[in-house]
Amino acid sequence: MCASRCRRSSRRRGVADQAPDLLPRLGAFARLLHDAGMEAGPRRLTDATRALVHIDIVQQTDFRNALRAVFVSRKEDIATFEAAFDIFWAPPDPRASAGVMPGRSRALPLSPERAQAWASALGLNSSQMNREQDPTAVPASSSGYSAEELLRHKDFDQMTWQETEQVRRLLEQAPWRVAQRKTRRLRPARGGRIDLRRSARHAIRSSGELMRLFHRKPRVRRRPLVLICDVSGSMERYSRLLMIFAHAIARREDLEAFVFSTRLTRITRLLRYRDLDRALESVSKGVHDFSGGTRIGDALADFNRRWARRVLGHGAVVIIVSDGWDRGDPAQLTAELIHLRRSAHRLIWLNPLLGSDGYQPLTRGMAAALPLCDDFLAAHNVAALDDLGRLLASLDSRKRTR
């Protein structure tokens, strides 16, 4: 009995002896996860310290599994956690090439500045640090094209982190200007229809003499935009850039934004943050089915039932972004698109795969959608989004009859 108590006491003393060294490092690891976009606040850190009491921290597998169970709450965070764990607790093989994490499906999503700070703190050189990018990856010029022009034509899914940050600036500076429409409200003008009421009031004030005729003409407003974006698993490599694109439009246009995978989520308010990183973090926390399955028909049915009357007034332009891979019923997708088409001024479908060589819209989702869309455009690079901007700026009257 005494021996067992002594063993338990010595075991507790062993844990206590390690605490001064382990707890600060555990706090630093939580900070790394937070910088990478995961939830790693004080509550998670407290749970982690409690979990480590119940395992043998000398066993690396048990140590990793305990921390994973505490800090990972979403499937898409697993790869981020694994990369962060390998960087912090077991630095990667120095023979590995820069930008590659051996055995990992993706790199740690830190900005170059934060990655460099962590590299210095951990004592890693540039060949060991996963997120460090070559600043000369994009040549200053090539075949007469500037680096910016090359970047405009590069596919989103082939871009490095540094190039993604450059594209972010290009999208924020893009000259978006949606075409205007005439409203039913009238405003004073120098020409146009005669404003009899205003002219009569002026005549009364001038002793009944009609001294001046006033005119009025319709007010003009830019058409509202409705963006419905697919963030399912097949669209994962494009989702971040498309959210940056949505944030850039929301900063200057009347935009209603929705995302869907297996269900529809409105993100209009989440995109109103001026800071892009804060907006993207809010979207990632507010949308719980990123990289899930795809049910386009169900998502559009939810939109038509709950949101169409609220957001499709005043000649709205609807933009659907999806690759067309759909697990739902094509007949339902057709019926919902017909309903949506009747309410929208124009229906535009953006498909990132359209920019691929030899692509043909043969999936059942695209086969059902194409006959009902006014425009079918690519969305795989900045140049394709510029084409969309020019189309929106040139919109006039409806090109089809109802």
SEFIDREN-391514 format. One record per residue: x negated, y negated, z negated of N, C-alpha, C in turn; residue in one letter. Coordinates in pm, whole numbers. Atoms other than C-alpha are relative to their C-alpha. Example, Ala and Ser with C-alpha at 12.3 -4.5 7.8 and 13.67 -1.06 7.14 Angstrom:
BEGIN
n.c1,n.c2,n.c3,ca.c1,ca.c2,ca.c3,c.c1,c.c2,c.c3,res
-89,119,0,-1230,450,-780,-90,-120,0,a;
82,119,6,-1367,106,-714,77,-109,-73,s;
This chain:
BEGIN
n.c1,n.c2,n.c3,ca.c1,ca.c2,ca.c3,c.c1,c.c2,c.c3,res
-84,121,0,0,0,0,-86,-125,0,m;
91,115,9,-281,-238,-97,-80,-14,129,c;
79,3,-123,-477,-139,211,79,-61,114,a;
-82,55,-107,-184,-220,443,17,-150,-17,s;
-12,144,23,-138,-559,276,-128,-72,39,r;
127,62,-36,-506,-632,321,-16,-10,150,c;
10,4,-146,-487,-540,689,87,-112,56,r;
-88,107,-48,-187,-773,740,-58,-136,-33,r;
58,129,39,-362,-1050,549,-119,-35,87,s;
116,28,-86,-681,-1011,750,44,-33,141,s;
-50,28,-135,-475,-1009,1073,50,-144,7,r;
-49,138,2,-304,-1335,971,-116,-98,-6,r;
116,87,8,-641,-1486,878,-70,-9,134,r;
63,1,-131,-774,-1383,1218,71,-93,95,g;
-78,91,-85,-492,-1566,1395,-23,-144,-42,v;
18,136,49,-536,-1869,1171,-138,-52,37,a;
134,45,-36,-910,-1874,1244,-8,-42,145,d;
3,32,-141,-838,-1887,1617,84,-123,33,q;
-94,107,-31,-563,-2151,1590,-67,-133,32,a;
59,130,-31,-794,-2458,1574,-57,-9,141,p;
55,1,-136,-954,-2354,1904,107,23,105,d;
-99,-38,-100,-647,-2211,2078,107,-106,21,l;
-113,92,-12,-379,-2469,2004,-32,-123,86,l;
28,113,-90,-553,-2768,2164,-8,41,146,p;
6,-47,-138,-624,-2563,2474,139,37,52,r;
-136,-31,-41,-266,-2442,2480,76,-128,34,l;
-61,128,-31,-151,-2803,2466,-48,-57,132,g;
54,47,-127,-383,-2893,2753,57,81,118,a;
-59,-83,-105,-247,-2599,2955,144,-43,28,f;
-136,49,-19,108,-2724,2896,0,-131,78,a;
10,125,-76,-1,-3064,3025,-28,26,147,r;
26,-37,-140,-138,-2901,3340,128,47,68,l;
-127,-45,-57,196,-2726,3397,94,-117,23,l;
-85,118,-15,378,-3055,3342,-43,-82,121,h;
50,73,-116,154,-3229,3597,35,70,131,d;
-35,-78,-120,236,-2949,3841,149,3,26,a;
-143,9,-26,608,-3021,3809,86,96,-78,g;
-78,-95,78,715,-2755,3557,42,-63,-133,m;
-45,46,131,903,-2803,3230,-94,59,-106,e;
97,-46,99,636,-2785,2958,-8,-102,-113,a;
-5,99,106,747,-3022,2683,-32,59,-136,g;
32,-45,137,701,-2996,2305,77,126,-41,p;
-78,-118,39,982,-2742,2269,-59,127,61,r;
62,-117,-64,823,-2504,2522,-134,32,-68,r;
128,-24,65,484,-2552,2354,18,66,-136,l;
-30,-63,129,634,-2465,2015,38,146,17,t;
-38,-139,-28,793,-2152,2161,-121,84,39,d;
120,-74,-41,459,-2055,2313,-85,39,-120,a;
78,-33,119,278,-2075,1980,67,109,-83,t;
-71,-106,72,549,-1862,1819,-13,134,71,r;
10,-126,-74,528,-1605,2098,-137,64,-17,a;
135,-55,9,151,-1567,2062,-26,68,-134,l;
16,-66,130,189,-1465,1697,35,148,10,v;
-52,-137,-7,364,-1145,1809,-78,88,98,h;
78,-80,-95,100,-1027,2057,-146,0,-41,i;
144,0,16,-267,-941,2065,-59,-92,105,d;
43,101,-98,-410,-1253,2228,-131,40,68,i;
121,-46,-67,-729,-1065,2311,33,69,131,v;
-44,-66,-123,-533,-871,2573,49,-105,99,q;
-32,107,-95,-525,-1101,2876,137,20,64,q;
-130,-26,-63,-222,-930,3033,114,-41,-92,t;
-104,38,95,-14,-971,2717,4,-151,-18,d;
7,145,16,-135,-1329,2678,66,-71,118,f;
-60,60,-120,-37,-1414,3039,150,20,1,r;
-143,-29,-5,301,-1243,3015,78,-81,-104,n;
-69,78,104,388,-1422,2690,17,-145,43,a;
-10,138,-44,310,-1763,2833,94,-13,120,l;
-91,4,-115,493,-1681,3156,145,6,-45,r;
-138,-13,49,803,-1578,2964,50,-131,-61,a;
-40,125,64,803,-1913,2780,15,-114,101,v;
6,118,-85,713,-2160,3055,74,15,133,f;
-64,-20,-130,872,-2004,3366,148,27,-21,v;
-145,-18,12,1247,-2047,3389,67,12,137,s;
-55,-11,-136,1295,-2046,3770,-93,85,85,r;
78,-91,-85,1180,-1800,4034,-107,-76,77,k;
96,74,-81,1009,-2071,4241,-117,-53,-81,e;
110,49,83,788,-2166,3943,-104,108,-29,d;
92,-109,33,618,-1825,3922,-136,-23,64,i;
128,19,-69,353,-1899,4185,-77,-118,-58,a;
66,115,62,280,-2238,4027,-64,38,-132,t;
55,-44,129,233,-2080,3684,-123,87,20,f;
113,-91,-22,6,-1806,3818,-124,-75,44,e;
114,79,-45,-215,-2057,3999,-58,-83,-113,a;
47,82,112,-233,-2285,3693,-71,86,-105,a;
63,-89,99,-315,-1991,3463,-139,40,45,f;
131,-42,-50,-599,-1875,3687,-100,-115,-4,d;
90,116,3,-742,-2228,3708,-43,-31,-142,i;
29,48,135,-719,-2303,3336,-67,106,-87,f;
50,-103,91,-782,-1973,3157,-105,90,65,w;
97,-84,-70,-978,-1781,3422,-34,-66,132,a;
32,72,-124,-1145,-2008,3682,-20,95,116,p;
7,-87,-117,-1126,-1866,4035,-142,29,42,p;
130,-41,-51,-1413,-1697,4212,-67,-116,73,d;
63,113,-68,-1664,-1969,4312,-33,28,144,p;
26,-32,-141,-1724,-1781,4637,121,-25,89,r;
-121,25,-79,-1365,-1853,4745,-11,-134,70,a;
5,126,-76,-1325,-2119,5011,97,-100,-59,s;
-84,106,54,-1173,-2453,4919,140,10,58,a;
-138,-2,-46,-794,-2467,4939,65,136,-5,g;
-54,-135,4,-748,-2093,4880,-2,50,-143,v;
-7,-63,131,-633,-1928,4561,11,151,23,m;
-2,-143,-30,-725,-1557,4584,119,69,-63,p;
-113,-77,49,-418,-1339,4553,124,-79,-27,g;
-116,84,28,-175,-1633,4530,66,-42,130,r;
-76,33,-121,100,-1718,4776,-4,-148,33,s;
8,142,-28,57,-2094,4739,-95,-64,-101,r;
93,70,85,-178,-2348,4586,72,-77,-108,a;
-59,77,109,-125,-2548,4270,45,-136,51,l;
-54,122,-61,102,-2843,4367,-35,-126,-77,p;
44,124,60,-106,-3127,4224,-44,-97,108,l;
53,100,-92,-188,-3452,4397,-153,6,-4,s;
146,-5,0,-557,-3486,4497,-62,-72,-119,p;
57,75,111,-616,-3746,4224,9,80,-130,e;
-16,-79,121,-473,-3529,3945,-86,125,5,r;
81,-120,-14,-650,-3223,4084,-146,-30,-29,a;
139,37,25,-985,-3402,4078,-24,-25,-149,q;
13,23,144,-925,-3513,3718,-7,132,-77,a;
3,-131,66,-850,-3154,3613,-127,75,33,w;
125,-66,-37,-1153,-3029,3805,-114,-49,-88,a;
104,56,85,-1375,-3264,3608,15,47,-145,s;
-26,-41,138,-1209,-3172,3277,-36,146,-23,a;
26,-144,13,-1250,-2798,3342,-141,37,43,l;
136,-29,-41,-1601,-2828,3481,-9,79,128,g;
0,-71,-127,-1512,-2692,3827,-60,-89,108,l;
51,77,-113,-1694,-2795,4141,101,0,113,n;
-99,17,-106,-1523,-2882,4469,33,130,69,s;
-30,-126,-66,-1553,-2530,4609,89,88,-85,s;
-86,-78,88,-1381,-2388,4302,139,-58,-11,q;
-129,65,24,-1100,-2643,4284,95,25,113,m;
-97,-45,-100,-793,-2519,4464,59,-112,84,n;
-77,101,-71,-625,-2847,4554,-85,-100,74,r;
85,99,-64,-929,-3039,4677,7,16,151,e;
-13,-4,-144,-888,-3126,5043,-117,-73,64,q;
106,64,-75,-1144,-3225,5302,50,-131,55,d;
-53,128,-46,-1100,-3600,5364,-16,-21,148,p;
20,15,-145,-1219,-3554,5721,78,104,77,t;
-77,-105,-69,-959,-3289,5804,66,-53,126,a;
-59,61,-117,-789,-3529,6047,-102,-91,65,v;
102,83,-62,-1038,-3676,6295,51,-140,28,p;
-39,138,-24,-1043,-4048,6350,62,-16,137,a;
-60,7,-132,-967,-3997,6716,-29,130,73,s;
16,-122,-76,-928,-3710,6957,79,-13,129,s;
-63,5,-132,-856,-3714,7331,84,-125,18,s;
-70,125,-20,-750,-4075,7313,111,-25,-98,g;
-107,18,97,-502,-4025,7028,-59,-40,-134,y;
42,37,134,-538,-4191,6690,36,110,-98,s;
-31,-100,103,-531,-3988,6368,148,-4,-37,a;
-141,13,33,-184,-4126,6295,88,65,107,e;
-78,-61,-109,-57,-4015,6637,-7,152,-7,e;
12,-144,16,-196,-3666,6582,88,50,-114,l;
-81,-39,115,-24,-3654,6245,149,-2,33,l;
-141,8,-38,309,-3756,6400,46,124,75,r;
-38,-116,-81,302,-3448,6623,-38,133,-65,h;
37,-123,68,177,-3197,6367,120,58,-74,k;
-113,-66,63,426,-2942,6238,-8,-13,-152,d;
-4,20,145,536,-2998,5877,-57,120,-75,f;
43,-118,76,463,-2638,5773,-149,29,15,d;
144,-18,-16,97,-2670,5883,-81,-111,-66,q;
68,116,57,14,-2985,5686,-63,32,-135,m;
62,-7,131,-225,-3011,5395,68,-100,-93,t;
-60,94,96,-137,-3201,5077,-31,-143,40,w;
37,136,-36,-329,-3507,5193,81,-49,120,q;
-80,38,-117,-147,-3508,5528,145,-23,-39,e;
-137,21,47,186,-3474,5346,15,-137,-62,t;
-5,133,60,105,-3788,5148,-3,-109,108,e;
3,96,-109,24,-3972,5473,134,-5,72,q;
-133,-4,-63,352,-3857,5629,102,-70,-88,v;
-89,69,93,529,-3981,5318,-3,-151,25,r;
11,144,-27,397,-4332,5389,58,-35,137,r;
-54,27,-134,487,-4306,5759,153,-4,-4,l;
-146,-4,6,847,-4212,5676,55,-121,-76,l;
-46,116,76,877,-4493,5420,-10,-128,82,e;
20,120,-80,753,-4745,5679,72,6,135,q;
-66,-15,-130,959,-4612,5972,109,-105,18,a;
-100,107,-24,1180,-4882,6134,140,55,22,p;
-134,-55,-12,1513,-4712,6062,102,-113,8,w;
-106,101,-15,1811,-4914,6181,119,66,67,r;
-118,-67,-55,2146,-4742,6225,86,-102,73,v;
-83,91,-80,2373,-4891,6490,116,-55,-82,a;
-109,65,70,2642,-5131,6374,134,31,66,q;
-135,-20,-51,3017,-5101,6417,86,-120,-39,r;
-94,107,31,3300,-5353,6424,101,49,-103,k;
-100,-33,102,3527,-5355,6121,130,-75,29,t;
-127,70,-17,3886,-5471,6088,1,-136,-68,r;
9,129,67,3785,-5758,5865,-59,-104,96,r;
45,108,-88,3729,-6093,6038,-80,-102,-80,l;
81,104,63,3480,-6368,5962,-2,-123,89,r;
8,121,-82,3450,-6731,6074,-115,8,100,p;
102,-3,-105,3258,-6776,6398,18,-121,91,a;
-6,112,-93,3180,-7036,6661,82,34,124,r;
-78,-43,-115,3343,-6832,6933,91,115,-38,g;
-91,-110,26,3602,-6558,6964,144,-44,-7,g;
-141,32,12,3968,-6555,6873,23,-128,-80,r;
-35,120,75,4131,-6874,6753,64,40,-132,i;
-53,-24,133,4198,-6871,6381,112,-102,-24,d;
-113,92,7,4548,-7027,6381,26,-46,-143,l;
-28,38,138,4590,-7021,6003,-98,-105,-50,r;
99,97,46,4266,-7201,5932,12,-132,76,r;
-16,121,-80,4323,-7445,6217,121,-80,-49,s;
-120,69,48,4676,-7525,6085,-26,-66,-135,a;
29,61,129,4547,-7582,5730,-84,-127,17,r;
82,119,-25,4287,-7823,5866,86,-113,57,h;
-87,102,-58,4557,-8003,6067,88,-66,-106,a;
-82,57,108,4774,-8047,5754,-82,-100,-81,i;
84,92,77,4482,-8201,5569,-35,-127,77,r;
31,119,-83,4427,-8441,5862,127,-68,50,s;
-126,69,-29,4788,-8578,5860,70,57,123,s;
-73,-65,-108,4920,-8328,6113,-65,-9,136,g;
67,6,-130,4677,-8408,6389,-95,118,15,e;
85,-116,-27,4512,-8103,6540,-133,-51,53,l;
128,57,-38,4158,-8227,6540,-103,105,41,m;
106,-102,-24,3965,-7899,6554,61,138,1,r;
-41,-140,-5,4018,-7536,6650,-110,86,-62,l;
95,-92,64,3854,-7269,6434,13,138,64,f;
3,-133,-60,3755,-6923,6555,-44,104,-103,h;
44,-110,84,3692,-6585,6402,-24,123,87,r;
27,-125,-70,3558,-6246,6507,-26,111,-102,k;
15,-111,96,3525,-5899,6351,-138,1,-65,p;
127,-23,69,3260,-5835,6090,-65,129,55,r;
70,-121,-43,2995,-5578,6176,-75,58,-120,v;
73,-71,106,2845,-5318,5942,-69,120,62,r;
69,-120,-47,2597,-5039,5990,79,124,-42,r;
-76,-122,27,2749,-4694,6006,-61,77,-118,r;
52,-82,109,2717,-4484,5689,-49,135,52,p;
57,-130,-36,2514,-4163,5708,35,103,-107,l;
-21,-113,90,2595,-3826,5554,-99,108,39,v;
103,-100,-26,2302,-3583,5527,33,127,-78,l;
-27,-129,62,2373,-3215,5456,-118,91,36,i;
128,-64,-27,2041,-3032,5420,-6,141,-58,c;
18,-139,39,1969,-2658,5403,-132,13,-77,d;
121,-21,79,1720,-2574,5123,-13,148,-39,v;
7,-143,27,1746,-2194,5143,-144,50,19,s;
134,-56,-10,1448,-1958,5151,-64,-17,136,g;
57,14,-134,1404,-1976,5528,-41,-142,32,s;
33,142,-21,1378,-2358,5504,-101,-51,-103,m;
85,43,111,1136,-2362,5209,-120,-82,46,e;
121,70,-44,833,-2478,5410,29,-140,50,r;
-37,134,-46,1026,-2783,5533,73,-82,-107,y;
-90,66,95,1228,-2870,5221,-60,-127,-59,s;
59,117,64,981,-3111,5057,-4,-120,95,r;
7,111,-95,925,-3319,5371,138,-53,33,l;
-135,46,-29,1298,-3330,5439,58,-81,-116,l;
-43,80,113,1362,-3456,5086,-69,-138,0,m;
69,129,-15,1098,-3727,5143,69,-82,108,i;
-73,66,-109,1280,-3809,5468,133,-56,-52,f;
-128,46,54,1613,-3832,5282,-20,-118,-93,a;
27,111,91,1462,-4058,5016,-34,-127,77,h;
35,117,-80,1317,-4288,5284,123,-65,62,a;
-123,55,-58,1659,-4328,5449,86,-63,-110,i;
-85,49,108,1838,-4373,5115,-45,-136,-50,a;
50,128,46,1614,-4671,5036,49,-116,86,r;
-36,111,-89,1746,-4871,5333,135,16,67,r;
-128,-22,-66,2075,-4719,5454,105,45,-100,e;
-112,-51,79,2417,-4630,5317,6,151,23,d;
18,-144,-19,2344,-4259,5269,68,78,-111,l;
-50,-102,91,2536,-3976,5107,-76,129,33,e;
86,-116,-24,2307,-3673,5065,47,121,-79,a;
-38,-127,60,2388,-3309,4992,-103,105,41,f;
83,-114,-35,2180,-2993,4981,80,127,-29,v;
-73,-125,21,2297,-2635,4999,-92,119,26,f;
58,-131,-27,2176,-2278,4985,115,99,-5,s;
-122,-79,16,2450,-2060,4843,117,-86,-46,t;
-106,93,40,2643,-2362,4712,-46,-142,29,r;
26,138,-36,2665,-2734,4778,-25,-85,-124,l;
32,90,110,2507,-2998,4551,-20,-141,55,t;
17,140,-40,2537,-3377,4585,-121,-59,-70,r;
124,55,57,2201,-3552,4535,-13,-150,29,i;
5,142,-34,2293,-3909,4634,-59,-83,-113,t;
49,79,114,2233,-4052,4287,-144,34,-34,r;
136,-41,33,1913,-3852,4241,-102,-66,93,l;
90,63,-95,1762,-4017,4550,-10,-151,-19,l;
1,145,18,1827,-4369,4420,-118,-50,-82,r;
121,43,71,1514,-4371,4205,-98,-59,101,y;
95,66,-91,1269,-4611,4361,-128,81,14,r;
121,-81,-3,974,-4388,4267,31,135,63,d;
-28,-123,-73,961,-4095,4508,-24,123,-86,l;
30,-118,82,797,-3849,4266,110,24,-103,d;
-108,-16,97,1066,-3917,4007,127,49,68,r;
-118,-45,-74,1337,-3872,4269,-10,148,35,a;
17,-141,-38,1194,-3540,4390,9,90,-123,l;
-9,-79,123,1157,-3416,4031,146,13,-44,e;
-141,-5,38,1521,-3506,3963,77,95,91,s;
-67,-91,-93,1633,-3320,4276,-34,145,-34,v;
39,-138,31,1432,-3009,4183,66,52,-128,s;
-67,-41,123,1588,-3007,3835,151,8,17,k;
-145,4,-17,1939,-3086,3957,56,105,93,g;
-44,-103,-96,1953,-2821,4231,-53,134,-47,v;
39,-125,62,1950,-2467,4094,-8,117,98,h;
7,-111,-95,1955,-2263,4415,-95,-30,116,d;
105,18,-100,1645,-2381,4601,-53,138,40,f;
61,-122,-54,1503,-2105,4824,87,123,-23,s;
-91,-114,14,1811,-1885,4782,50,48,135,g;
-61,-44,-125,2037,-1728,5043,65,-116,73,g;
-61,106,-81,2222,-1922,5312,144,35,32,t;
-141,-14,-36,2598,-1961,5341,49,-136,47,r;
-31,132,-54,2655,-2255,5569,150,-25,0,i;
-145,16,-5,3027,-2195,5612,59,-33,-136,g;
-50,27,135,3090,-2186,5235,-36,-141,-44,d;
43,134,40,2887,-2505,5184,83,-107,71,a;
-80,98,-73,3076,-2692,5457,146,2,-46,l;
-137,-8,53,3408,-2565,5321,10,-79,-130,a;
2,77,124,3317,-2709,4981,-8,-150,30,d;
11,142,-37,3217,-3038,5146,133,-52,54,f;
-127,45,-58,3540,-3062,5348,110,-11,-105,n;
-106,0,100,3753,-2986,5044,-22,-108,-106,r;
25,87,115,3581,-3203,4780,-52,-139,38,r;
73,123,-25,3384,-3476,4955,37,-73,129,w;
-20,59,-133,3501,-3539,5313,78,-131,-7,a;
-82,122,6,3771,-3795,5225,-73,-115,-68,r;
71,105,73,3534,-3983,4995,-111,-64,84,r;
124,50,-62,3231,-4019,5224,6,-11,152,v;
-3,1,-145,3347,-3984,5584,80,-116,59,l;
-68,115,-54,3531,-4314,5615,-94,-96,70,g;
77,107,-63,3415,-4615,5817,-94,51,108,h;
80,-46,-113,3281,-4415,6111,-132,62,-39,g;
124,-60,48,3025,-4203,5927,-60,94,103,a;
74,-94,-83,2757,-4008,6113,-49,113,-90,v;
37,-117,80,2703,-3654,5979,-122,67,63,v;
122,-67,-44,2357,-3496,6004,-15,128,-81,i;
22,-129,64,2322,-3125,5926,-140,47,35,i;
137,-48,-22,1967,-2993,5881,-6,146,-43,v;
5,-143,32,1937,-2614,5901,-60,76,118,s;
53,-85,-106,1762,-2339,6095,106,96,56,d;
-109,-82,-53,2096,-2162,6146,5,143,-49,g;
-6,-135,56,2010,-1843,5957,109,3,-107,w;
-119,5,83,2342,-1765,5791,45,140,-36,d;
-52,-129,46,2470,-1475,5582,153,2,-4,r;
-145,9,9,2828,-1596,5594,70,42,128,g;
-85,-37,-112,3113,-1544,5838,-8,-108,108,d;
6,100,-106,3058,-1719,6176,134,-65,28,p;
-133,57,-24,3434,-1766,6212,30,-111,-101,a;
-20,105,100,3443,-1962,5886,-83,-123,34,q;
85,113,-37,3150,-2177,6002,61,-78,114,l;
-65,67,-114,3330,-2254,6329,119,-83,-47,t;
-118,72,47,3652,-2350,6150,-37,-124,-81,a;
39,115,83,3474,-2578,5901,-66,-108,83,e;
61,100,-87,3271,-2748,6174,105,-74,82,l;
-109,67,-73,3590,-2818,6371,66,-104,-89,i;
-61,94,96,3741,-2979,6061,-92,-120,-24,h;
96,107,25,3425,-3179,5995,-15,-91,122,l;
17,76,-124,3396,-3290,6358,114,-99,21,r;
-115,90,-16,3743,-3443,6350,-12,-123,-87,r;
9,111,94,3651,-3666,6057,-121,-89,22,s;
124,75,-16,3303,-3778,6161,-2,-74,132,a;
19,73,-126,3210,-4036,6421,-89,80,94,h;
93,-79,-80,2927,-3813,6538,-59,110,-88,r;
54,-115,71,2795,-3471,6436,-133,39,64,l;
135,-27,-49,2419,-3416,6471,-57,118,-79,i;
62,-116,65,2241,-3086,6398,-150,-7,26,w;
146,-4,-9,1866,-3088,6323,-49,139,-36,l;
55,-134,23,1678,-2759,6349,-152,-6,8,n;
146,6,-5,1308,-2745,6251,-62,101,97,p;
55,-103,-88,1262,-2431,6462,7,-40,147,l;
-15,41,-139,1362,-2613,6780,-131,-49,59,l;
129,46,-50,1010,-2754,6803,-99,112,27,g;
89,-113,-24,856,-2404,6821,7,44,145,s;
4,-47,-139,745,-2270,7157,84,125,16,d;
-81,-117,-31,992,-2027,7306,121,20,-88,g;
-116,-18,88,1260,-2085,7043,130,-9,79,y;
-134,3,-57,1616,-2007,7146,101,15,-114,q;
-100,-4,109,1920,-2069,6923,93,120,14,p;
-77,-122,-20,2037,-1707,6924,59,55,-130,l;
-59,-48,124,2121,-1663,6555,150,-27,1,t;
-145,14,-5,2490,-1626,6485,47,-134,-56,r;
-36,131,53,2495,-1946,6283,-13,-108,106,g;
19,100,-105,2351,-2154,6567,94,24,117,m;
-93,-30,-109,2564,-1976,6825,139,-54,-29,a;
-132,53,38,2875,-2078,6630,1,-151,-6,a;
3,144,23,2758,-2435,6567,-24,-82,127,a;
42,81,-115,2612,-2548,6899,114,-59,81,l;
-107,59,-83,2939,-2590,7095,73,-116,-69,p;
-75,100,74,3072,-2820,6820,-85,-121,-39,l;
89,110,37,2770,-3051,6779,-14,-99,116,c;
24,102,-102,2728,-3380,6963,-145,-2,44,d;
143,4,-30,2349,-3362,6943,-70,113,-74,d;
80,-109,56,2101,-3080,6880,-146,-39,16,f;
134,56,-4,1755,-3210,6786,-94,79,-91,l;
102,-61,84,1428,-3084,6638,-25,-85,-124,a;
32,74,123,1308,-3183,6289,-126,59,-61,a;
120,-69,48,964,-3021,6265,-119,-92,-21,h;
111,93,22,742,-3332,6267,53,-144,0,n;
-41,140,9,745,-3710,6237,53,-51,133,v;
-45,44,-132,783,-3760,6612,146,39,24,a;
-139,-44,-17,1106,-3557,6609,94,-86,-83,a;
-84,86,83,1244,-3767,6323,7,-142,58,l;
-6,129,-70,1150,-4080,6520,104,3,112,d;
-103,-14,-104,1367,-3947,6804,139,-12,-60,d;
-129,13,69,1653,-3915,6556,27,-146,-32,l;
-18,141,31,1596,-4275,6447,43,-81,120,g;
-39,72,-122,1618,-4400,6805,142,34,41,r;
-138,-38,-32,1939,-4203,6858,99,-74,-89,l;
-91,68,92,2100,-4351,6547,8,-149,30,l;
-1,143,-31,1998,-4701,6653,78,-31,127,a;
-68,23,-127,2161,-4654,6993,146,43,0,s;
-137,-47,5,2494,-4514,6874,97,-114,31,l;
-100,102,-35,2788,-4702,7025,137,60,-27,d;
-133,-60,14,3132,-4560,7086,-12,150,8,s;
-4,-146,-4,3228,-4196,7057,-8,47,144,r;
21,-43,-139,3113,-4009,7365,95,111,40,k;
-97,-104,-35,3393,-3753,7351,139,-49,-35,r;
-140,34,31,3769,-3776,7340,57,104,-92,t;
-61,-91,96,3973,-3628,7061,126,63,58,r;
